[in-house]
């Protein structure tokens, strides 16, 4: 029974990784690509690691799987935020379908005062 559950998790995780890779190619701007890479990619990788941990029920493998999933959940949102913020601040063009730009016209403290040596 565990083999079937693990196989199902592999199929679902692979599907989410495929959706993430297609999103990276098809989506129009950096901010939407960032969402595809972090959300679907993290979920897909987490499901694949979970399937591996279920298929091989050893303590070392399970601890590694828990560590990997925790690192994915903690680092992906931070990386997505930094990528999006850097892309926006560097003047990367937004998609034509972007209707609301809440940061437009706001001055950032780092823009006004460059770091001193």
MOVENRA-V839444 format. One record per backbone hydrogen bond with DSSP energy under -1.0 kcal/mol. NH is the residue of the N-H (numbers start at 0). CO is the residue of the C=O. E is the energy in kcal/mol with one decimal. If there is no record, write none. Layout:
NH,CO,E
NH,CO,E
This chain:
4,0,-1.9
5,1,-2.9
6,2,-2.4
7,3,-2.4
8,4,-2.4
9,5,-2.2
10,6,-2.2
11,7,-2.6
12,8,-2.8
13,9,-2.5
14,10,-2.0
15,11,-2.2
16,12,-2.1
17,13,-2.3
18,14,-2.6
19,15,-2.2
20,16,-2.2
21,17,-2.6
22,18,-2.4
23,19,-1.9
24,20,-1.2
25,21,-2.8
26,22,-2.1
32,28,-2.1
33,29,-2.4
34,30,-1.3
35,31,-1.8
36,32,-2.5
37,33,-2.4
38,34,-2.4
40,35,-1.2
41,37,-1.3
42,38,-2.0
43,39,-2.6
44,40,-2.5
45,41,-2.5
46,42,-2.3
47,43,-2.1
48,44,-2.4
49,45,-2.3
50,46,-2.3
51,47,-1.9
52,48,-2.2
53,49,-2.2
54,50,-2.1
55,51,-1.9
57,55,-2.4
61,57,-2.6
62,58,-2.6
63,59,-2.0
64,60,-2.4
65,61,-2.5
66,62,-2.3
67,63,-2.7
68,64,-2.6
69,65,-2.4
70,66,-2.6
71,67,-2.4
72,68,-2.4
73,69,-2.0
74,70,-2.7
75,71,-1.9
78,74,-2.7
79,75,-2.5
80,76,-2.3
81,77,-2.3
82,78,-2.5
83,79,-2.6
84,80,-2.6
85,81,-2.4
86,82,-2.5
87,83,-2.4
88,84,-2.6
89,85,-1.8
90,87,-1.3
91,86,-2.2
97,94,-1.3
103,100,-1.0
105,102,-1.8
111,107,-1.4
112,108,-1.7
